Amino acid sequence: MIKQSISFLVAVTIATVLLITQTTVTNIAWLFSMEMPVDTSVMVSMFIGDLISMNFNAVASSSDMVIRANVESVIPRRDSFDGIAEYSTADGRLRIPSLEVNLNGSITMATNVVFVLTDEATASFTLESFDQ
């Protein structure tokens, strides 16, 4: 059972990385065809953006910004990395050091983004604060 679970997680991880890589490469190829300047930071930013958009969805809400995590795509990690988002079970907060936001074609960089878990059953998080 454990061996099958590990095999499944490895397969899902490989499929996710391949899909995100394909999406990122396609977007970069389009940027090159439009003669846009593309450097390593743009490539990494696009890859991370694709990873986030694949694992989170925006949820229609009255006035708050709510996202819902796709929990089947979450992979627990024991190690911590600089600049990576972290979820704290102690206070139910998802902290994202920096996040690129596309609002109707206008790109904005938000830092110190904090979402609060508001519905555990659906893994929904409501935006609490951010710096711009």
Backbone as CSV, one residue per row, in Angstrom:
resi,resn,N_x,N_y,N_z,CA_x,CA_y,CA_z,C_x,C_y,C_z
1,MET,0.820,-1.198,0.000,0.000,0.000,0.000,0.863,1.259,0.000
2,ILE,1.884,1.287,0.847,2.764,2.459,0.917,3.544,2.602,-0.383
3,LYS,3.986,1.473,-0.931,4.728,1.517,-2.187,3.864,2.070,-3.314
4,GLN,2.577,1.680,-3.340,1.658,2.185,-4.361,1.406,3.674,-4.168
5,SER,1.286,4.109,-2.916,1.065,5.532,-2.637,2.260,6.359,-3.078
6,ILE,3.445,5.867,-2.780,4.659,6.591,-3.192,4.749,6.631,-4.710
7,SER,4.458,5.505,-5.360,4.486,5.468,-6.829,3.477,6.446,-7.418
8,PHE,2.297,6.515,-6.808,1.271,7.441,-7.277,1.746,8.892,-7.126
9,LEU,2.298,9.235,-5.959,2.789,10.602,-5.736,3.915,10.965,-6.709
10,VAL,4.800,10.027,-6.974,5.882,10.276,-7.932,5.295,10.508,-9.325
11,ALA,4.318,9.694,-9.723,3.693,9.854,-11.040,2.985,11.199,-11.157
12,VAL,2.259,11.591,-10.110,1.560,12.879,-10.120,2.567,14.027,-10.188
13,THR,3.652,13.926,-9.434,4.682,14.967,-9.447,5.315,15.093,-10.827
14,ILE,5.643,13.972,-11.442,6.245,13.993,-12.786,5.265,14.601,-13.793
15,ALA,4.007,14.193,-13.741,3.005,14.740,-14.667,2.831,16.235,-14.463
16,THR,2.800,16.678,-13.209,2.644,18.107,-12.911,3.825,18.897,-13.459
17,VAL,5.041,18.432,-13.193,6.237,19.147,-13.670,6.265,19.192,-15.195
18,LEU,5.929,18.085,-15.846,5.926,18.071,-17.316,4.877,19.017,-17.888
19,LEU,3.692,19.024,-17.298,2.637,19.912,-17.782,3.006,21.378,-17.580
20,ILE,3.522,21.694,-16.417,3.920,23.082,-16.138,5.077,23.492,-17.038
21,THR,6.024,22.594,-17.243,7.156,22.892,-18.124,6.662,23.153,-19.543
22,GLN,5.738,22.334,-20.037,5.199,22.517,-21.382,4.490,23.861,-21.492
23,THR,3.693,24.218,-20.498,2.983,25.494,-20.503,3.962,26.656,-20.490
24,THR,4.957,26.571,-19.630,5.946,27.641,-19.518,6.741,27.792,-20.808
25,VAL,7.174,26.684,-21.380,7.951,26.733,-22.630,7.112,27.329,-23.754
26,THR,5.834,26.958,-23.831,4.950,27.516,-24.853,4.813,29.026,-24.689
27,ASN,4.619,29.478,-23.441,4.515,30.920,-23.192,5.812,31.650,-23.529
28,ILE,6.940,31.064,-23.192,8.225,31.694,-23.490,8.459,31.743,-25.002
29,ALA,8.085,30.671,-25.702,8.224,30.666,-27.165,7.383,31.779,-27.780
30,TRP,6.175,31.981,-27.257,5.329,33.058,-27.759,5.973,34.419,-27.491
31,LEU,6.524,34.602,-26.268,7.192,35.867,-25.954,8.371,36.118,-26.891
32,PHE,9.150,35.064,-27.171,10.264,35.209,-28.113,9.754,35.583,-29.497
33,SER,8.649,34.965,-29.939,8.111,35.267,-31.270,7.629,36.709,-31.363
34,MET,7.243,37.303,-30.233,6.815,38.702,-30.191,7.995,39.634,-29.926
35,GLU,9.214,39.056,-29.931,10.458,39.784,-29.704,10.468,40.519,-28.364
36,MET,9.910,39.844,-27.346,9.912,40.384,-25.987,11.196,39.929,-25.295
37,PRO,11.754,40.774,-24.428,12.959,40.366,-23.704,12.608,39.322,-22.634
38,VAL,13.258,38.180,-22.713,13.009,37.095,-21.762,14.341,36.685,-21.158
39,ASP,14.419,36.759,-19.825,15.625,36.314,-19.143,15.262,35.218,-18.150
40,THR,16.243,34.771,-17.398,16.031,33.673,-16.457,14.976,34.004,-15.413
41,SER,14.965,35.244,-14.933,13.976,35.608,-13.906,12.556,35.516,-14.454
42,VAL,12.362,35.864,-15.724,11.040,35.750,-16.344,10.643,34.280,-16.447
43,MET,11.584,33.438,-16.842,11.290,32.009,-16.971,10.917,31.394,-15.621
44,VAL,11.686,31.710,-14.586,11.402,31.179,-13.250,10.067,31.710,-12.751
45,SER,9.819,32.995,-12.960,8.566,33.607,-12.535,7.375,32.953,-13.232
46,MET,7.494,32.690,-14.520,6.412,32.046,-15.259,6.179,30.623,-14.750
47,PHE,7.265,29.897,-14.492,7.145,28.527,-14.000,6.424,28.507,-12.655
48,ILE,6.824,29.395,-11.745,6.200,29.466,-10.422,4.743,29.910,-10.546
49,GLY,4.481,30.882,-11.418,3.108,31.331,-11.645,2.229,30.213,-12.169
50,ASP,2.755,29.420,-13.111,1.997,28.280,-13.630,1.762,27.242,-12.542
51,LEU,2.760,27.032,-11.691,2.618,26.080,-10.594,1.523,26.527,-9.629
52,ILE,1.509,27.803,-9.288,0.483,28.323,-8.373,-0.893,28.254,-9.017
53,SER,-1.006,28.667,-10.285,-2.325,28.665,-10.923,-2.847,27.249,-11.134
54,MET,-1.957,26.276,-11.211,-2.400,24.898,-11.370,-2.898,24.327,-10.039
55,ASN,-2.414,24.862,-8.939,-2.743,24.298,-7.638,-3.728,25.122,-6.819
56,PHE,-4.110,26.292,-7.291,-5.080,27.129,-6.589,-6.062,27.706,-7.592
57,ASN,-7.311,27.937,-7.153,-8.323,28.581,-7.980,-8.882,29.767,-7.208
58,ALA,-9.251,30.809,-7.913,-9.981,31.912,-7.275,-11.434,31.474,-7.132
59,VAL,-12.062,31.896,-6.048,-13.448,31.524,-5.762,-14.276,32.795,-5.711
60,ALA,-15.428,32.786,-6.403,-16.301,33.955,-6.371,-16.759,34.200,-4.938
61,SER,-16.661,35.442,-4.515,-17.021,35.808,-3.145,-17.624,37.199,-3.165
62,SER,-18.290,37.556,-2.092,-18.953,38.857,-2.041,-17.961,40.004,-2.173
63,SER,-17.051,40.142,-1.244,-16.102,41.251,-1.306,-14.671,40.816,-1.012
64,ASP,-14.498,39.623,-0.480,-13.165,39.141,-0.119,-12.537,38.360,-1.259
65,MET,-11.215,38.346,-1.272,-10.491,37.502,-2.225,-10.326,36.141,-1.577
66,VAL,-10.925,35.123,-2.190,-10.882,33.772,-1.653,-10.248,32.861,-2.696
67,ILE,-9.303,32.018,-2.248,-8.731,30.997,-3.128,-9.027,29.640,-2.513
68,ARG,-9.077,28.642,-3.357,-9.311,27.281,-2.883,-8.138,26.427,-3.349
69,ALA,-7.498,25.766,-2.402,-6.358,24.905,-2.726,-6.835,23.602,-3.344
70,ASN,-6.135,23.139,-4.345,-6.376,21.812,-4.903,-5.553,20.841,-4.062
71,VAL,-6.152,20.337,-2.990,-5.402,19.566,-1.991,-4.781,18.300,-2.558
72,GLU,-5.341,17.755,-3.621,-4.746,16.551,-4.197,-3.405,16.832,-4.872
73,SER,-3.092,18.094,-5.089,-1.806,18.427,-5.716,-0.762,18.889,-4.708
74,VAL,-1.119,18.942,-3.425,-0.190,19.399,-2.392,0.761,18.276,-2.027
75,ILE,2.043,18.610,-1.980,3.067,17.637,-1.604,3.743,18.135,-0.329
76,PRO,3.587,17.408,0.785,4.228,17.846,2.032,5.748,17.810,1.908
77,ARG,6.404,18.808,2.482,7.868,18.874,2.454,8.363,19.029,3.876
78,ARG,9.478,18.412,4.146,10.089,18.533,5.472,11.061,19.699,5.518
79,ASP,11.702,19.961,4.390,12.686,21.034,4.329,12.013,22.347,3.977
80,SER,12.633,23.427,4.393,12.139,24.755,4.055,13.113,25.399,3.073
81,PHE,12.588,26.214,2.192,13.401,26.901,1.201,13.116,28.390,1.294
82,ASP,14.115,29.207,1.024,13.906,30.655,1.018,12.950,31.019,-0.110
83,GLY,12.006,31.907,0.200,11.105,32.421,-0.816,9.933,31.526,-1.151
84,ILE,9.753,30.428,-0.440,8.652,29.511,-0.749,7.467,29.794,0.170
85,ALA,6.269,29.566,-0.333,5.070,29.764,0.480,5.037,28.720,1.596
86,GLU,4.471,29.121,2.741,4.393,28.209,3.880,3.002,28.274,4.491
87,TYR,2.500,27.109,4.909,1.222,27.053,5.607,1.485,26.640,7.056
88,SER,0.909,27.366,7.994,1.063,27.078,9.412,-0.233,26.484,9.952
89,THR,-0.133,25.256,10.453,-1.314,24.635,11.058,-1.627,25.272,12.411
90,ALA,-0.648,25.909,13.015,-0.852,26.536,14.327,-1.862,27.682,14.257
91,ASP,-1.744,28.529,13.222,-2.659,29.671,13.127,-3.522,29.652,11.860
92,GLY,-3.394,28.596,11.039,-4.229,28.468,9.845,-3.944,29.511,8.780
93,ARG,-2.686,29.954,8.685,-2.336,30.991,7.716,-1.379,30.459,6.647
94,LEU,-1.671,30.860,5.415,-0.814,30.579,4.271,-0.054,31.860,3.978
95,ARG,1.270,31.813,4.093,2.108,32.997,3.877,2.910,32.815,2.591
96,ILE,2.774,33.806,1.701,3.454,33.776,0.408,4.361,34.998,0.351
97,PRO,5.695,34.795,0.296,6.619,35.941,0.324,6.415,36.933,-0.811
98,SER,6.207,36.442,-2.035,5.928,37.348,-3.151,5.013,36.632,-4.143
99,LEU,4.100,37.414,-4.720,3.093,36.855,-5.608,2.830,37.832,-6.740
100,GLU,2.922,37.334,-7.964,2.628,38.161,-9.136,1.143,38.027,-9.444
101,VAL,0.446,39.155,-9.527,-1.004,39.155,-9.732,-1.321,39.813,-11.072
102,ASN,-2.159,39.156,-11.862,-2.592,39.687,-13.148,-4.034,40.138,-12.994
103,LEU,-4.257,41.448,-12.986,-5.600,42.015,-12.887,-5.959,42.683,-14.205
104,ASN,-6.736,41.985,-15.000,-7.175,42.504,-16.305,-6.008,42.944,-17.175
105,GLY,-4.954,42.143,-17.203,-3.795,42.430,-18.037,-2.747,43.303,-17.392
106,SER,-3.021,43.838,-16.227,-2.051,44.658,-15.510,-1.368,43.794,-14.451
107,ILE,-0.062,43.658,-14.559,0.711,42.816,-13.650,1.164,43.636,-12.451
108,THR,0.889,43.124,-11.255,1.279,43.774,-10.014,1.999,42.761,-9.143
109,MET,3.031,43.195,-8.434,3.752,42.316,-7.528,3.303,42.620,-6.104
110,ALA,2.813,41.607,-5.415,2.421,41.737,-4.011,3.430,40.957,-3.173
111,THR,3.777,41.484,-2.011,4.702,40.805,-1.116,4.041,40.594,0.243
112,ASN,4.626,39.691,1.006,4.109,39.374,2.343,2.603,39.095,2.311
113,VAL,2.193,38.261,1.373,0.782,37.930,1.201,0.386,36.899,2.260
114,VAL,-0.742,37.164,2.942,-1.225,36.252,3.987,-2.685,35.907,3.710
115,PHE,-2.950,34.608,3.601,-4.307,34.094,3.480,-4.633,33.319,4.752
116,VAL,-5.886,33.400,5.201,-6.348,32.687,6.393,-7.284,31.571,5.955
117,LEU,-7.083,30.379,6.518,-7.975,29.258,6.226,-9.357,29.580,6.779
118,THR,-10.352,29.668,5.894,-11.705,30.022,6.329,-12.690,28.863,6.221
119,ASP,-12.351,27.849,5.425,-13.212,26.671,5.323,-12.335,25.450,5.099
120,GLU,-12.120,24.708,6.169,-11.230,23.550,6.103,-11.768,22.468,5.168
121,ALA,-13.074,22.296,5.128,-13.678,21.249,4.302,-13.386,21.450,2.814
122,THR,-13.368,22.702,2.357,-13.110,22.987,0.941,-11.706,23.550,0.708
123,ALA,-10.907,23.640,1.768,-9.557,24.210,1.695,-9.583,25.621,1.112
124,SER,-10.535,26.430,1.577,-10.670,27.814,1.104,-9.918,28.759,2.027
125,PHE,-9.209,29.699,1.413,-8.427,30.688,2.133,-8.900,32.088,1.728
126,THR,-9.012,32.972,2.700,-9.406,34.361,2.439,-8.210,35.261,2.633
127,LEU,-8.030,36.205,1.722,-6.919,37.139,1.807,-7.051,37.985,3.082
128,GLU,-5.983,37.986,3.866,-5.969,38.779,5.091,-5.178,40.068,4.907
129,SER,-3.987,39.954,4.308,-3.160,41.153,4.142,-2.100,40.924,3.080
130,PHE,-1.527,42.031,2.600,-0.407,41.996,1.668,0.231,43.373,1.606
131,ASP,1.461,43.426,1.127,2.158,44.684,0.870,2.314,44.816,-0.630
132,GLN,2.341,46.064,-1.088,2.480,46.279,-2.525,3.710,47.072,-2.838
